Amino acid sequence: QVQLVESGGGLVQPGESLRLSCAASGSAFSRYFMAWYRQAPGKERALVAKISRDGATDYGDSVKGRFSISRDNARSTASLQMNNLKPEDTAVYYCHAWDYLLNQNYWGRGTQVTVSS
């Protein structure tokens, strides 16, 4: 069973930055499509950013130009650089992996990001 462990969340003020990391267990990371989702209180979980196996990226409209997703296959990690954070970015952020070969989805437990003055 693949485990995903997020880190890097916290409390920041509007305009500040945070970098989230997701560490995956096992040796198959390079074949995973990776993504970050977030869920705010009372709202559904929504896609924030995704990155394919070859590094192609896509972003939710609300974070384009502010967030950047990346991956390091050698370290089995995916990261989300979040700049110019806004109060509406407050949510629990979840790391997601899709193994296309096995058609399996994996989720981390989430990390809280709070943006408040």
N, C-alpha and C positions, 0 to 999 in steps of 0.2 A: 504494500500500500504506500503510495507516494504521500509524503507529508510536505505541506507548504507552511512556512513560518514567516509571518510579517514582522517588521520592526520599523521604528523610526517615527511613529506617531507622537502626538503631543499637543500642547496648547501653545498657540502662537497668536500674535496680533495681526490685524489686517495689513496686507502689504509684505509680510514676511514670507520666508520660504521654509520648506521641509523636504526631506528626501526619504521616501519609503523604500524598503528593501524586502524582497521575498526570496527566501532560501528554500530550495527544493531538495528533497532526499533522493537517493537513487542515482543511477547513471544514465538515464534516458532524457535528460533535460533538453538536449539539443533538438529533439523531435517534438517538443511541446510548443503549441501556440500559447502565448502567455497574455494575461490581461489583468487589469485592475478594475474593480467595481467599487461602488460605494452605496451606502444606504443611510439616509438621514431618518430621524425619528418620524414615524407616520408616513414614510414614503417607501416606494418599491426600490429594490436594488437596481442600480443603473450602471451601464458601462461607462467607464471613465476613459480608458485607453487600452489598446491592444497592439501586440507586436507578433508578427509571424515568425516562422522558423528562420527565414532569411533576412529578417530585420525590417520588413515593411511595417509601417505604423499607421494607426488611425485613432482619432480622438472624438470624444463627445463634444458637441458644439460649445458647451459652456466652459470648456477648459482649453480649447484651441488657442495656441499662442502663449499659454501660461504653464502648461504641464508638458513634460517630456518623458516618454517611456523608453527604457533601454533594457538590454539583456547581456549577460556575460555567460556564455555557454561553458567556458572553462571553470567558472566558479559556481555554475548552476544557480545563478541568481537573476532576478529581474528587479528593476528599480523604477521608481516614479519620482521624478524631480518636479516639485510643485512650487511655482513662483507666484508672486503677487497674490497671495491667498486672500480669499474673501470670506466673510461670515457664512455665506451660502455654500461654501466648500465643507463646512462642518458635517461630519458623517463618520461612520465606521467604514474603513477601506479594506477590501478583501482582495487577496491575490487568487487568481484562477489559472489553472492550466488545463489544456485539452491535448490529450495524447491522440493524435489522428490515427495512429496505427492500431491502437486498441479501442478507439472511440470511447475513451474514459475521461470523465471530468473530475477535477480535484479542486478543492477550496481550502484556503487557509481559514484561521479562526477570526481574523480581522484585527485591525489596529485603529484606535480612535484618533481622529484628527479634529481638533476644536480650534476655530478661528474666532477670537473675541478680543475686544479691547477692554 
